[in-house]
Amino acid sequence: MRFSCSLLLSLLLCVPVLGQPDGDVFDEHFSDSTLRVDYLFSGTNRTSHIALSRLSETAGWYGRRHNLDRLPLQGNGQLMMLDASTGDTLYCHSFSTLFQEWQETEEAQRVEKSFENTFVLPRPREVVELVCQLRDTHGKVVAQLRHRVDPADILIRDRSNEEQTPWKYLRKGGDSRECIDVAFVAEGFRESEMQDFLQVCDSSIMALAAHEPFRSMIDRFNFVAVMPPSVDSGVSIPHLGVWHDTPLASSFDTFYSNRYLTTLHLQRLYDLMTGIPFEHFIILANTEEYGGGGIYNSYNMASAKCPRSRYEVIVHEFGHSFGGLGDEYAYDAQAETMYPADTEPWEPNLTTLVDFASKWQDMLPEGTTVPTQPDGKELTSKVGVYEGGGYQLKGVYRPAQECRMKVNEVEEFCPVCQRALKRLIDFYTR
């Protein structure tokens, strides 16, 4: 197997701390507090820059306390915390960003833009170095910022005593130390509309719990509702000339795509979450317009009042934002390739066959042809290697003829996506 330089760098950076149980390692290196790091990512289609914006901290840590120095998925970026004295990796985190999606657009060819990105880490007891990296479609590191963080720094703002956004538990599977905390965040709901928001939260949990592996592993999740009141009711829809004052200033028409609903204001989002247990976000927008978006280890946003959103978009986008799954559909025309033929995608449900053995080769029924020809059955999820995925008609392969990551009409994730999601849940909770 041939390793790229960027992959080798990651392996060198993610040197595990050996010889102690996970709990002992956490208590030795971290306090039960959260370090929040705000960055600005900027550039064009050809340039990428990372700048530190600010640091803050709050009481309580609600992320994982084991597998600290390991990554379940590579993502399009990585954040690593290194012991400043030994260079050992204490904590790893991977992610994707709207900035990197924007770099693939036509606009990025003619203007430079910046995007907010915020990450939460366990607060270290001693001085550490943070290494933030962004990668291109070949997995090559194209931007890196390395900086020291001293937990005793007087300019790290302690936000533990700030007033909290109204919130409540919706369903509690167990203690945050053993469960994954998912926060439903109200966007565009006035205070008088919060009961509607809570009803949508309940139906969204039911929608997730109707799909494997969430159905059989739902007790490993905690769900909370976060209820910032909005000045206006609804969210902004620029192509209709509608602009609203909402907590997250979310909007349709992201990158001029009518159905792409996102927020560019991640610092606002994390401000709203101060002191609230969370690891993953599902933002419910008060609109009947169909749309949404999901970014790996960032957030999932969906229309709250469009019936399709609750039972289709939320589940599909959670596959992105939580599971790191790639889209399995393809467009008729794709001018720019997001999945180069010489690079294996990091998403567990897509392959270019460069390293298919690392994907679902072991799940293929005996005698399966590669590529696999559709068998004519509607909505079948039989495992194979079907050409077309990651927005590309050629050169990228998906594991099933149809899957929840391809069409909304399918009742379940395909077996490959189910296994990938189960492995991720185990990673966070075992």
C-alpha positions in Angstrom: 0.0 0.0 0.0 1.4 3.5 -1.0 1.0 6.3 1.6 0.7 9.9 0.6 2.9 12.5 2.5 -0.2 14.0 4.1 -1.4 10.7 5.4 2.0 9.9 6.8 2.0 13.3 8.6 -1.3 12.5 10.2 -0.1 9.1 11.4 3.0 10.8 12.9 0.8 13.4 14.6 -1.7 10.9 16.0 0.7 9.1 18.2 -1.3 7.3 20.9 -0.7 7.7 24.6 -0.2 4.1 25.6 -0.1 2.1 28.8 -3.2 3.5 30.6 -7.0 2.9 30.5 -8.9 5.5 28.6 -10.5 7.0 31.7 -7.1 7.4 33.5 -5.7 9.0 30.4 -8.5 11.6 30.2 -8.2 12.5 33.9 -4.5 12.8 33.7 -4.5 15.2 30.8 -7.9 17.0 30.9 -10.2 18.6 33.4 -14.0 18.2 33.3 -14.3 21.4 31.2 -14.6 22.5 27.6 -12.1 24.6 25.6 -13.8 26.4 22.7 -11.6 27.4 19.7 -12.9 29.9 17.1 -11.1 30.0 13.7 -11.6 31.8 10.5 -11.0 29.8 7.3 -10.5 31.9 4.2 -9.3 31.8 0.6 -10.3 31.2 -3.0 -10.6 28.1 -5.1 -6.8 27.9 -5.1 -5.8 29.3 -1.7 -6.7 28.3 1.9 -5.8 30.2 5.1 -6.5 29.5 8.8 -6.5 32.2 11.5 -7.2 32.0 15.2 -10.1 34.2 16.3 -10.6 33.6 20.0 -10.5 31.1 22.9 -13.0 30.5 25.7 -14.0 27.9 28.2 -17.0 26.5 30.1 -17.5 24.0 32.9 -18.4 20.5 31.8 -17.1 18.3 29.0 -19.7 16.4 27.0 -17.6 14.8 24.3 -15.9 11.4 24.3 -13.5 10.3 27.0 -12.0 7.4 25.2 -10.5 6.8 21.8 -9.1 10.3 22.4 -6.1 10.0 20.1 -7.9 8.2 17.2 -10.0 9.4 14.3 -13.0 7.3 13.1 -13.0 9.2 9.8 -10.4 11.4 8.1 -12.8 14.2 7.1 -11.8 17.2 5.0 -9.9 18.7 8.0 -8.4 17.7 11.3 -7.7 19.3 14.6 -5.1 17.7 16.9 -4.1 18.6 20.4 -0.4 17.7 21.2 1.3 17.6 24.5 3.7 20.6 24.3 6.5 18.8 26.2 6.4 15.4 24.6 4.7 15.9 21.2 2.2 13.0 22.0 -1.2 13.4 20.5 -3.8 13.9 23.3 -6.9 14.4 21.3 -7.9 14.2 17.6 -11.0 15.6 15.8 -12.0 15.5 12.1 -14.5 17.7 10.3 -15.7 19.1 7.0 -16.7 22.8 6.4 -18.9 25.0 4.2 -15.7 26.9 3.3 -14.3 23.8 1.5 -17.6 23.3 -0.3 -17.6 26.9 -1.4 -14.1 26.5 -2.8 -15.7 24.2 -5.4 -18.1 26.9 -6.6 -17.7 29.4 -9.5 -17.8 32.3 -7.0 -14.6 31.0 -5.4 -12.8 31.6 -8.7 -13.3 35.4 -8.6 -13.4 36.5 -4.9 -11.8 35.6 -1.6 -14.2 34.9 1.4 -13.9 33.9 5.0 -16.0 31.4 7.0 -16.4 31.0 10.7 -15.6 27.6 12.2 -15.8 26.6 15.9 -14.6 23.5 17.7 -14.9 22.3 21.2 -12.1 20.2 22.9 -11.6 18.9 26.4 -9.7 21.5 28.4 -6.1 20.5 28.9 -4.4 20.6 32.3 -1.0 21.7 30.9 0.3 23.7 27.9 -0.6 22.1 24.6 -0.1 22.8 20.9 -3.1 22.7 18.5 -2.6 21.8 14.9 -5.5 22.7 12.6 -5.3 21.3 9.0 -7.4 21.7 5.9 -7.2 19.1 3.0 -7.9 19.2 -0.6 -9.8 16.5 -2.6 -6.6 14.4 -2.9 -6.3 14.4 0.9 -3.3 16.7 0.7 -2.8 19.2 3.5 -3.3 22.7 1.9 -3.4 24.8 5.0 -2.1 24.4 8.5 -2.0 26.5 11.7 0.0 25.4 14.7 -0.3 27.4 17.9 0.2 26.9 21.7 -2.6 27.1 24.2 -1.8 27.7 27.9 -4.9 26.8 30.0 -3.8 29.5 32.5 -3.9 32.2 29.8 -5.9 35.1 31.3 -7.3 36.0 27.9 -9.2 32.7 27.6 -12.6 33.9 28.5 -14.5 31.8 31.2 -18.1 31.7 30.1 -19.3 29.2 32.8 -21.5 31.8 34.6 -23.1 33.3 31.5 -26.9 33.0 31.3 -27.9 29.9 29.4 -30.3 29.7 26.5 -33.5 28.0 27.6 -33.2 24.2 27.1 -34.6 20.9 28.3 -33.9 17.1 27.9 -36.2 15.4 25.4 -34.9 11.9 25.8 -32.1 10.7 28.0 -30.4 7.4 27.3 -27.9 7.8 30.1 -25.0 9.8 31.4 -23.1 12.0 28.9 -20.0 10.1 29.7 -21.5 7.0 28.0 -24.0 8.6 25.5 -23.9 10.9 22.5 -25.5 14.2 23.1 -27.6 15.6 20.2 -29.0 19.1 20.5 -32.1 20.2 18.5 -31.8 24.0 18.1 -34.8 26.2 17.3 -34.2 28.6 14.4 -36.8 31.2 13.5 -39.3 30.2 16.2 -40.8 33.0 18.3 -41.2 32.4 22.0 -45.0 31.8 21.4 -44.1 29.1 18.8 -41.8 26.9 21.0 -44.4 24.3 21.6 -44.5 23.7 17.8 -40.7 23.4 17.9 -40.9 20.8 20.7 -43.4 18.7 18.7 -41.2 18.7 15.7 -38.3 17.6 17.9 -40.3 14.6 19.1 -41.3 13.6 15.6 -37.6 14.0 14.5 -36.4 11.7 17.2 -39.1 9.2 16.1 -37.8 9.5 12.5 -34.2 8.8 13.4 -35.3 5.9 15.7 -37.2 4.3 12.8 -33.9 3.6 11.0 -31.2 1.2 11.8 -28.8 1.3 13.5 -30.4 4.1 15.5 -33.4 2.0 16.1 -31.5 -0.6 18.1 -28.9 1.8 19.6 -31.2 4.7 20.5 -30.3 4.3 24.2 -26.8 5.5 23.4 -28.2 8.9 22.6 -29.3 11.9 24.7 -31.5 14.5 23.0 -31.9 18.0 24.2 -34.0 20.9 22.9 -32.4 24.4 22.8 -34.9 27.2 22.5 -33.5 30.7 21.6 -36.5 32.9 20.9 -36.5 34.6 17.5 -37.4 38.2 16.6 -39.1 37.1 13.4 -41.0 33.9 12.6 -39.4 32.0 9.8 -36.0 32.0 8.1 -34.6 34.0 5.2 -35.4 32.9 1.6 -33.4 35.3 -0.7 -34.8 34.0 -4.0 -38.2 35.1 -2.7 -36.9 38.3 -1.3 -37.6 37.2 2.2 -35.2 38.3 5.0 -35.8 37.6 8.7 -34.0 38.4 12.0 -33.4 35.0 13.6 -30.9 33.7 16.2 -28.6 32.0 13.6 -29.3 34.3 10.6 -29.9 31.1 8.5 -30.8 31.2 4.9 -31.8 29.2 1.9 -29.9 29.8 -1.4 -26.5 28.9 0.0 -24.1 29.0 -2.9 -27.1 30.1 -5.0 -28.7 26.7 -4.6 -32.4 27.2 -3.7 -32.8 24.2 -1.4 -29.5 24.5 0.4 -30.4 25.8 3.9 -27.5 26.7 6.1 -26.1 29.2 8.6 -22.7 30.9 8.2 -22.7 32.1 11.8 -21.2 29.2 13.8 -20.0 31.5 16.6 -23.6 32.5 17.2 -24.5 28.8 17.3 -21.9 28.0 19.9 -22.7 31.1 21.9 -26.3 29.8 22.2 -24.9 26.4 23.4 -22.8 27.7 26.3 -23.1 25.4 29.3 -25.5 23.0 27.5 -24.6 19.3 26.9 -24.1 18.7 23.2 -21.8 16.9 20.7 -23.9 17.2 17.5 -26.5 19.6 16.2 -29.8 19.3 14.4 -31.1 22.8 13.6 -34.8 23.0 12.9 -35.8 26.0 10.8 -39.3 27.3 11.1 -40.3 27.1 7.4 -42.4 25.1 5.1 -39.9 25.4 2.3 -38.2 22.1 1.4 -34.5 22.1 2.1 -31.6 21.5 4.4 -28.0 20.7 4.7 -25.5 18.6 6.7 -21.8 19.0 7.2 -19.7 16.3 8.9 -19.1 17.1 12.6 -20.5 20.6 12.1 -24.3 20.6 12.0 -27.5 19.3 10.3 -30.2 21.9 9.3 -33.6 21.0 8.0 -37.0 22.6 7.4 -39.2 22.0 10.5 -42.6 22.4 8.9 -42.2 20.7 5.6 -43.5 17.1 6.1 -40.8 15.6 3.9 -38.1 17.2 6.0 -39.0 15.5 9.3 -39.0 12.0 7.8 -36.6 12.3 5.0 -34.2 15.3 5.0 -33.3 15.2 8.7 -32.4 11.5 8.5 -30.4 11.9 5.3 -28.6 15.0 6.6 -27.8 13.3 9.9 -26.1 10.7 7.8 -23.8 13.5 6.7 -23.3 15.6 9.8 -23.1 12.7 12.3 -22.1 9.7 10.2 -19.8 11.3 7.6 -21.6 9.5 4.8 -21.3 10.8 1.3 -24.1 11.5 -1.1 -24.8 8.5 -3.4 -26.6 10.4 -6.1 -25.0 11.8 -9.3 -25.8 14.7 -11.6 -26.1 14.5 -15.4 -23.2 16.9 -15.7 -20.3 17.6 -13.3 -17.8 20.1 -14.5 -15.6 19.8 -11.4 -14.6 16.5 -9.8 -14.8 16.3 -6.0 -13.5 12.7 -6.0 -10.3 12.4 -8.1 -9.8 9.0 -9.7 -6.4 8.5 -8.0 -7.7 9.1 -4.5 -9.9 6.9 -2.3 -12.7 8.9 -0.6 -12.7 9.1 3.1 -16.4 8.7 3.2 -17.2 5.0 4.2 -19.9 4.6 1.5 -18.1 5.8 -1.5 -15.1 4.3 -3.4 -13.0 5.0 -6.5 -11.7 1.4 -6.2 -8.2 2.8 -5.3 -8.4 1.1 -1.9 -11.7 -0.8 -2.1 -10.5 -3.4 0.4 -10.8 -0.7 3.1 -14.4 -0.2 2.3 -17.2 -2.8 1.8 -15.3 -5.4 -0.2 -15.8 -7.9 2.6 -19.6 -7.4 2.4 -20.0 -8.4 -1.3 -22.0 -11.5 -2.0 -20.0 -14.2 -3.7 -19.9 -13.8 -7.4 -20.7 -10.1 -7.4 -19.4 -8.3 -10.5 -17.5 -5.0 -10.2 -19.0 -2.8 -11.3 -22.4 -4.2 -10.5 -25.2 -3.8 -13.0 -28.6 -2.7 -11.6 -31.0 -5.7 -11.4 -34.1 -3.8 -12.3 -35.7 -4.1 -8.9 -37.1 -0.9 -7.5 -35.5 0.5 -4.3 -33.4 -2.6 -3.7 -30.5 -2.2 -1.2 -28.6 -5.3 -2.2 -24.9 -4.7 -1.7 -22.8 -4.3 -4.8 -20.5 -1.8 -6.5 -22.7 0.5 -8.5 -21.2 3.3 -10.6 -22.4 6.8 -9.9 -22.1 8.6 -6.6 -20.6 11.7 -4.9 -22.3 13.8 -7.6 -20.4 12.0 -10.4 -21.8 9.6 -13.0 -18.4 8.0 -13.7 -15.5 6.9 -11.6 -17.2 6.9 -8.2 -19.1 3.9 -6.9 -21.8 3.4 -4.2 -22.6 0.2 -2.2 -26.3 -0.2 -3.2 -28.6 0.4 -6.1 -30.7 2.6 -3.7 -30.0 3.9 -0.2 -31.2 6.6 2.1 -28.1 8.5 1.1 -29.3 8.4 -2.5 -33.1 8.7 -2.5 -35.6 9.7 0.2 -38.1 7.0 -0.8 -35.9 4.2 0.6 -37.0 3.1 4.1 -33.6 2.3 5.4 -29.9 3.0 5.1 -28.2 0.3 3.0 -26.2 -2.4 4.9 -22.9 -0.7 4.2 -24.1 2.7 5.6 -25.7 0.9 8.6 -22.4 -0.8 9.4 -20.6 2.5 9.1 -23.0 4.2 11.4 -22.9 1.4 14.0 -19.1 1.5 14.0 -19.2 5.3 14.6 -21.7 4.9 17.5 -19.5 2.3 19.0 -16.5 4.5 18.6 -18.1 7.3 20.6 -19.7 5.2 23.3 -17.5 2.1 23.9 
